[in-house]
Amino acid sequence: MISVPGTPGTPAGNTAVCGDNDSTAYTTSGASDANYYTWTLYPENAGEIIGTDVDAYVDLDDSFSGLAEINVMGSNECGDGPVSDNIEVNVYALPDPVISGETLVCEFWEGIVYTTSDNPDNTYTWEIEGGNITDGAGTHEVKIDWGEAGTGWLRVTEVTPQACEKTTEDYTVIIDDCTNIDELDLRYVSIYPNPARDELFIEFDRKLNESYTVRIMDLTGKSVAVYNETASNGLIRINISELKKGLYSIELSNQESGKITQRLIKN
């Protein structure tokens, strides 16, 4: 004579976990006459629980936070036994740091600000390559002095009071030397602002009214925009709002005066 399984012992395991915990173990003392076990995790969107023995493992969904419950039921060829009492598990949300700040800078620029969301109860640890943190270490906002031309990066790890943590991907920053590429053939000309956002101004020291070709090129030398402009009282104004953010070369030329080429940072 085989009896229907008895009531399993209440599951035991961690009652407070972080949302990224994908291998949390739970166990039951078992049930009389049980050949295998069915584990259940509530609510369904909390993740999944895997196991058919007295031990099971929870794979939590990264987006879930709140209260979850786990129970277990024993079974054999005669049927299913009663469900155990629930164990309640507090699932704490992971932080989600996202870095914002300049991705194109000139070498030796100082005091460049980088931030992530400010959660006053959390702590922040920044790491950097290619520069130095001069202010704000341990907070959501830092100031950085960049070094020599090249490629730098920074990242931040945010930790909650429940010890749940997340680290960003490396935030890449191009450090440019920001010097002219060619010798100046057109003298007494200024190209500003640099970095530029929506408008670019080319200003001559004389009130010229001459025609120029303005060519913007990517780092491979490919032209991405060409403008044929006439200086009005020594000033050319160009709308670059549709140009993607990045590092470019700008070439200014006409047949009589020659040309100059210099770096341009578009924000």
N, C-alpha and C positions, 0 to 999 in steps of 0.2 A: 504494500500500500504506500503510494507516494502522496504526500500532502502538498497543497499549494504553498509556495514560499511564504515565510513570515515577513514582518516589517523590517527593512534594512535599518541599520543605525544611521542617524543624521550625518550627512556628509561633513567632513572636516577638512579644513584648508584655510588659505588666506581670506580674510574678511574685508581687506582693503587692498586694492591693486590699482596700478596705472593703466590707462587705456591701451598702451602699447604692449602689455604683457601677453605674449602669445603662447605661453607654455606653463600655465598655472595648474598645479596638481591638486586633485581632491580625492578623498578616499572615504569608504564606508566600512564599518565593522562587519558588514555583510548581513545576510538573512538566511534563516534555516531553510534547507532544502532548495536553495536557489542554484541553478546551473549557469545562469548568466544574468546580466543586469542592464537595465535601460536607464540612462542618465538624461535629465532634461534641464535645460538652461532657459530661464525666463528673464526678460522678454525675448522674443525671437531675434530682434535686431541687435541684441547684445553680442552675438557671435555664435560659435558652435562649441559643443562639448563632445569629446571623442572618448569612447571606452565602452567595453562590454563586460568588464570585470569589476572587482572591488575598487579599482583605481580608474580615474578618468582625468583628462586634460582639457582645459578650456583655452580656446583661441578667441580672444576678444576682438570685436570690430573696433578699428582705430577711431571711428567717429562716435562711438557710444560712450556715454558717461551717465552716472546715476546709480540706482539700486538694481542689482540683479539677484536672482534667486536660483538655487540649484537643489534638485532632489533626485532620488534614485528609487528604482523598483526592481525587485527580484522576480525571475521567471523560471519555469521548468516546463516539462511536457504536459503538466496538468493545467497550466495557465499562469497568470500574473498574480503576484502578491500585492499587498497594500503599498502605497507610496510612502516614502520616508518623510519626516519633517524637513522643512526647507532650511538651508543655510543662506543667510543674507550676505551679499558681497557689495561693498561700496566701490564703484569704479570711478576713479578720478580722471578728469579730462587732461589731455596733454596740452602743454602750451604750444603755440604756433608762431614762433618768431619769424619775421620777414624783414630783411635789411633794405633800407632805402638810403640813397645818397649818390654822389657823383661816381660815374663809372669811367670817366675820362678826365684826367687831371694832368697838369704840368709837373715836371720833376721839381721836387723841393717845395711844393705848395704846402702851406702850413694851415692848421686849424680847420681842416675840412670835416664837416659834421656828417656822421652816419647814425641812423636811429633804427629801432624796432619798436613795436607797440609797448606802451608803458603799463605794466601791471605791478602796482606798488608792493604787493606781497611776494613777488617773485625775485629771484636773483639772476644776474647776467654775468657770463664769462666770455670775454672777447679774445679772439686769436687773430693775428695779423702777420702778413708777409709783405715786405717791401716798404714798410713805414713804421711809425711808432705812435702808440696811443699816448696823447699828452694830457687828456682830461676825460673824466667820466667812466673810467674803468670800474666795472661792477654795477653800472647802471644801464638803462635802456638807450642811452645816447652817449656817443664818444666823439672826441675830436682827434684827428689824425694828422701828423706831419708826414707827408710822403717823401720818399728818398729819390734815388737815381732813376733815370728812364728805364722802363722795362714793364713787366707785368706783376702786379701785386694782387693780394686777395685778403679778405677778412671773413670771419664767421663768428657766430655767437651761439652760446648754449644758454637756454632759459630753463630755470628750475623752479617748480612750484613748492609751496610749503609741505606738500605731501610727497616730495622727492620725485615727482614726475618731471622728466626733462626731455628736451628736444633740441637738436643742433641743426642749424641751417646748412644748406650746401655752401660751398665756397662762393663768395661774392667777388667776382673778378673786376679788377680796376686796371685800366691801361694808363701807365705813367709815361707821358710823352715828353720829349725834350723841348717841344714848342719853339724851336728855332727855325729860321728861314732855311729852305732847302737850297735855293739858288742865290747867286749874287744879285743884288738889286741893280736892275737896269733902269727901272722907273724910280727916280729919286723923289724923296719928299712926299711919300704917299703913306697913309695909315689905313689899315683894315681893322675894323672893330665892330662890335665887341667880340672877344674871343676868350672863352666860349661864347657862342651866339645861340639864340633860341628861335626867334621869329624873323628878325630883320638883321641884315648885314650892311654896314656902311663902309664905303671906300672914299676917302677924303684926300684931296691933293692940296699942297700948300699954296698953289696958285689957282685962280678962278678960271680953270680950264673949261672949255666946252668942246671936248673931243670925244670920239667914239672909241670904245674899248670892248674887248671880248673877255668875259669873265667865265672861266671854266672851273667846275668843281669836280674833283676826281676822288675815287676811293683809294685805299692803300695799295691796290694793284695797278693804279694808273688809269683805270677805266673811267671815262667821263660819265657822271651821273646827272649833270645839269650844265647847260651852256646858256649864257645870257649875252646878248649884244646890247650894250648900254651906252648912252651918251652922258658924260659928266655935265651936270647942271651947276654952274658956278662952282666947279671944283668938287662936286659931291655926286656919288652914285649910291642909290639905295636899292637893295635887292631883298625880295621876300623869300625866305628859305624855310617857311613854316612847314612845308610838306616834305622837307628833307628828313630822312630818318636820323635818329640819334647815332652819333658815331664820330670817328676820326677821319678827316678828309685832308686833301690838299686843294688849295685855291690858287688858280693861275690867272693873273691879270696881264693883258697884253694889248699892244697895238703896233702897227707896222713901223711907225716912226720912232717910238720910244723904247721898244723892246718889251721885256716881261719880267715879272717877279712871281715866285711861287713860294707859298708858305703854308704851314699847318693850319687847319681850322677844326675846332671842336664844336660839334652841333649838340646842344642839350635838348 
